[in-house]
Amino acid sequence: MASKVVICGVGLIGGSFALALKKSALALRQEVRFVGMGRTRAPLEQALQLGVIDEIETDWATALAGADLVLLGMPVGQMPAVMRALVPHLEPWTIVTDGGSTKSDVVAAARSAFGDRIGQFVPGHPIAGAEKSGVAAAKADLYRDKRVVLTPLSENAPGDVAAVRAVWELCGANVSQLAPDEHDRVFAAVSHLPHLLAFALVHDLASRANADQLFGFAAGGFRDFTRIASSHPEMWRDICLANRIALLAELDAYLAELLRARVLLASADSAGLEAMFATARARRDAWLDSLAPSIGE
């Protein structure tokens, strides 16, 4: 357990990380100090009032003095500037990790900012978000039984990777490893595309002349399908742009699938539609049965 942890971006991800580690530290009877950094003061003040962090710092030199671990919890588009700002003040032993939903772009930014100190950055991605954002939504059990993916670099010391793994396990997470580019291809399909589709559907209906009528009759199915359209717009803008190559490939594949569905519908092919629906249901049910417990969005 680290004795000083710096959280830059004390929102849902960073705040829940702090709360989970605070709970573990209490159980282990260890003292850990949590320092918050961020773009604006108000969320940090709220985090302090809620007991998520123990103090606020406004400059990296002070924040990083004696720090064992840094978590970058801001949207991926903000990470390059933050990395450049923190590296000059980094202690030789401090490990930096992140919670970004894309990895190839984050690793490229880290290589540029860290230079020959790149070994101190261990990339990660907790698969445990929610449609609500901000520190008020943070909770100590957000990561319990959820998956965290680490994408270690060749320069990372095995002990540093093990330390980051251990910290996430203290949060209750199940930790896996992927290469950064493989990570981005996988999550373009199972996370980034679903978010893009949910945002697009709600935007389409909201733009129609009878939007109020449509939303007035929307019920459980629409709520379930579009739940993730309540996610943080800035964060998902950055994710989609950062992973746009892989996401475009997935979007093209989905458009082809929609075209196949349109052909079946236009030709009133009842057997074809039922076969498509049955295959999809069987695969989804098998996936749900395999989750023990379920994985977050």
JODAUR-V571812 format. One record per residue. N is the residue number from 1. RES is the residue in three letters. PSI is psi in whole degrees, 0 to 359 (none if undefined). Layout:
n=N res=RES psi=PSI
n=N res=RES psi=PSI
//
This chain:
n=1 res=MET psi=128
n=2 res=ALA psi=155
n=3 res=SER psi=339
n=4 res=LYS psi=122
n=5 res=VAL psi=130
n=6 res=VAL psi=126
n=7 res=ILE psi=115
n=8 res=CYS psi=110
n=9 res=GLY psi=74
n=10 res=VAL psi=70
n=11 res=GLY psi=217
n=12 res=LEU psi=309
n=13 res=ILE psi=305
n=14 res=GLY psi=321
n=15 res=GLY psi=318
n=16 res=SER psi=324
n=17 res=PHE psi=313
n=18 res=ALA psi=314
n=19 res=LEU psi=319
n=20 res=ALA psi=317
n=21 res=LEU psi=325
n=22 res=LYS psi=318
n=23 res=LYS psi=317
n=24 res=SER psi=320
n=25 res=ALA psi=321
n=26 res=LEU psi=317
n=27 res=ALA psi=327
n=28 res=LEU psi=359
n=29 res=ARG psi=44
n=30 res=GLN psi=146
n=31 res=GLU psi=123
n=32 res=VAL psi=134
n=33 res=ARG psi=130
n=34 res=PHE psi=122
n=35 res=VAL psi=132
n=36 res=GLY psi=138
n=37 res=MET psi=154
n=38 res=GLY psi=174
n=39 res=ARG psi=322
n=40 res=THR psi=153
n=41 res=ARG psi=322
n=42 res=ALA psi=312
n=43 res=PRO psi=326
n=44 res=LEU psi=320
n=45 res=GLU psi=319
n=46 res=GLN psi=318
n=47 res=ALA psi=322
n=48 res=LEU psi=316
n=49 res=GLN psi=325
n=50 res=LEU psi=354
n=51 res=GLY psi=15
n=52 res=VAL psi=320
n=53 res=ILE psi=164
n=54 res=ASP psi=338
n=55 res=GLU psi=161
n=56 res=ILE psi=136
n=57 res=GLU psi=151
n=58 res=THR psi=354
n=59 res=ASP psi=148
n=60 res=TRP psi=328
n=61 res=ALA psi=314
n=62 res=THR psi=317
n=63 res=ALA psi=320
n=64 res=LEU psi=352
n=65 res=ALA psi=114
n=66 res=GLY psi=9
n=67 res=ALA psi=140
n=68 res=ASP psi=327
n=69 res=LEU psi=140
n=70 res=VAL psi=131
n=71 res=LEU psi=124
n=72 res=LEU psi=109
n=73 res=GLY psi=15
n=74 res=MET psi=168
n=75 res=PRO psi=149
n=76 res=VAL psi=333
n=77 res=GLY psi=338
n=78 res=GLN psi=348
n=79 res=MET psi=320
n=80 res=PRO psi=313
n=81 res=ALA psi=320
n=82 res=VAL psi=318
n=83 res=MET psi=316
n=84 res=ARG psi=326
n=85 res=ALA psi=326
n=86 res=LEU psi=329
n=87 res=VAL psi=317
n=88 res=PRO psi=341
n=89 res=HIS psi=10
n=90 res=LEU psi=130
n=91 res=GLU psi=153
n=92 res=PRO psi=333
n=93 res=TRP psi=351
n=94 res=THR psi=133
n=95 res=ILE psi=134
n=96 res=VAL psi=133
n=97 res=THR psi=177
n=98 res=ASP psi=171
n=99 res=GLY psi=25
n=100 res=GLY psi=147
n=101 res=SER psi=353
n=102 res=THR psi=153
n=103 res=LYS psi=323
n=104 res=SER psi=317
n=105 res=ASP psi=322
n=106 res=VAL psi=318
n=107 res=VAL psi=318
n=108 res=ALA psi=317
n=109 res=ALA psi=320
n=110 res=ALA psi=319
n=111 res=ARG psi=322
n=112 res=SER psi=317
n=113 res=ALA psi=319
n=114 res=PHE psi=333
n=115 res=GLY psi=232
n=116 res=ASP psi=1
n=117 res=ARG psi=17
n=118 res=ILE psi=335
n=119 res=GLY psi=341
n=120 res=GLN psi=354
n=121 res=PHE psi=119
n=122 res=VAL psi=104
n=123 res=PRO psi=147
n=124 res=GLY psi=167
n=125 res=HIS psi=106
n=126 res=PRO psi=125
n=127 res=ILE psi=69
n=128 res=ALA psi=34
n=129 res=GLY psi=184
n=130 res=ALA psi=166
n=131 res=GLU psi=344
n=132 res=LYS psi=143
n=133 res=SER psi=175
n=134 res=GLY psi=159
n=135 res=VAL psi=334
n=136 res=ALA psi=337
n=137 res=ALA psi=353
n=138 res=ALA psi=145
n=139 res=LYS psi=149
n=140 res=ALA psi=336
n=141 res=ASP psi=16
n=142 res=LEU psi=324
n=143 res=TYR psi=359
n=144 res=ARG psi=123
n=145 res=ASP psi=19
n=146 res=LYS psi=166
n=147 res=ARG psi=138
n=148 res=VAL psi=130
n=149 res=VAL psi=123
n=150 res=LEU psi=142
n=151 res=THR psi=72
n=152 res=PRO psi=154
n=153 res=LEU psi=158
n=154 res=SER psi=334
n=155 res=GLU psi=349
n=156 res=ASN psi=134
n=157 res=ALA psi=137
n=158 res=PRO psi=324
n=159 res=GLY psi=325
n=160 res=ASP psi=319
n=161 res=VAL psi=317
n=162 res=ALA psi=323
n=163 res=ALA psi=317
n=164 res=VAL psi=320
n=165 res=ARG psi=315
n=166 res=ALA psi=322
n=167 res=VAL psi=315
n=168 res=TRP psi=325
n=169 res=GLU psi=327
n=170 res=LEU psi=334
n=171 res=CYS psi=355
n=172 res=GLY psi=7
n=173 res=ALA psi=158
n=174 res=ASN psi=121
n=175 res=VAL psi=131
n=176 res=SER psi=170
n=177 res=GLN psi=140
n=178 res=LEU psi=160
n=179 res=ALA psi=150
n=180 res=PRO psi=315
n=181 res=ASP psi=325
n=182 res=GLU psi=318
n=183 res=HIS psi=312
n=184 res=ASP psi=324
n=185 res=ARG psi=317
n=186 res=VAL psi=313
n=187 res=PHE psi=342
n=188 res=ALA psi=322
n=189 res=ALA psi=314
n=190 res=VAL psi=354
n=191 res=SER psi=307
n=192 res=HIS psi=317
n=193 res=LEU psi=312
n=194 res=PRO psi=321
n=195 res=HIS psi=316
n=196 res=LEU psi=317
n=197 res=LEU psi=318
n=198 res=ALA psi=314
n=199 res=PHE psi=316
n=200 res=ALA psi=319
n=201 res=LEU psi=312
n=202 res=VAL psi=320
n=203 res=HIS psi=319
n=204 res=ASP psi=309
n=205 res=LEU psi=322
n=206 res=ALA psi=337
n=207 res=SER psi=353
n=208 res=ARG psi=155
n=209 res=ALA psi=328
n=210 res=ASN psi=33
n=211 res=ALA psi=317
n=212 res=ASP psi=320
n=213 res=GLN psi=315
n=214 res=LEU psi=312
n=215 res=PHE psi=333
n=216 res=GLY psi=331
n=217 res=PHE psi=355
n=218 res=ALA psi=142
n=219 res=ALA psi=214
n=220 res=GLY psi=317
n=221 res=GLY psi=316
n=222 res=PHE psi=319
n=223 res=ARG psi=315
n=224 res=ASP psi=316
n=225 res=PHE psi=326
n=226 res=THR psi=9
n=227 res=ARG psi=316
n=228 res=ILE psi=355
n=229 res=ALA psi=353
n=230 res=SER psi=6
n=231 res=SER psi=168
n=232 res=HIS psi=116
n=233 res=PRO psi=317
n=234 res=GLU psi=316
n=235 res=MET psi=315
n=236 res=TRP psi=333
n=237 res=ARG psi=312
n=238 res=ASP psi=318
n=239 res=ILE psi=312
n=240 res=CYS psi=318
n=241 res=LEU psi=320
n=242 res=ALA psi=326
n=243 res=ASN psi=30
n=244 res=ARG psi=328
n=245 res=ILE psi=308
n=246 res=ALA psi=323
n=247 res=LEU psi=322
n=248 res=LEU psi=321
n=249 res=ALA psi=318
n=250 res=GLU psi=322
n=251 res=LEU psi=319
n=252 res=ASP psi=318
n=253 res=ALA psi=321
n=254 res=TYR psi=322
n=255 res=LEU psi=322
n=256 res=ALA psi=321
n=257 res=GLU psi=319
n=258 res=LEU psi=322
n=259 res=LEU psi=319
n=260 res=ARG psi=318
n=261 res=ALA psi=322
n=262 res=ARG psi=319
n=263 res=VAL psi=316
n=264 res=LEU psi=318
n=265 res=LEU psi=314
n=266 res=ALA psi=327
n=267 res=SER psi=6
n=268 res=ALA psi=41
n=269 res=ASP psi=87
n=270 res=SER psi=321
n=271 res=ALA psi=319
n=272 res=GLY psi=317
n=273 res=LEU psi=315
n=274 res=GLU psi=321
n=275 res=ALA psi=318
n=276 res=MET psi=314
n=277 res=PHE psi=320
n=278 res=ALA psi=318
n=279 res=THR psi=316
n=280 res=ALA psi=316
n=281 res=ARG psi=316
n=282 res=ALA psi=318
n=283 res=ARG psi=322
n=284 res=ARG psi=318
n=285 res=ASP psi=321
n=286 res=ALA psi=321
n=287 res=TRP psi=315
n=288 res=LEU psi=320
n=289 res=ASP psi=333
n=290 res=SER psi=347
n=291 res=LEU psi=120
n=292 res=ALA psi=89
n=293 res=PRO psi=189
n=294 res=SER psi=154
n=295 res=ILE psi=139
n=296 res=GLY psi=171
n=297 res=GLU psi=none
//
